[in-house]
């Protein structure tokens, strides 16, 4: 808005290089994002970083490997 009056009062910092509007509230969607994202992150961390449930369990793929006949005995790995 060059040459015109801004709709909000402004404060200037750093020798007039940084301009900040005074009295503008934080948008509602930003408040929701700041609330939901950390909660969502903690839930995903608990479910998938733990690695002790479902397919992420250390022994979770063993039955699938046996059904597909892709398991190796201890001495068979790497031999033709």
Helices and strands as residue ranges (DSSP letters): E 10-13, E 18-21, H 28-44, I 45-49, G 54-56, H 62-67
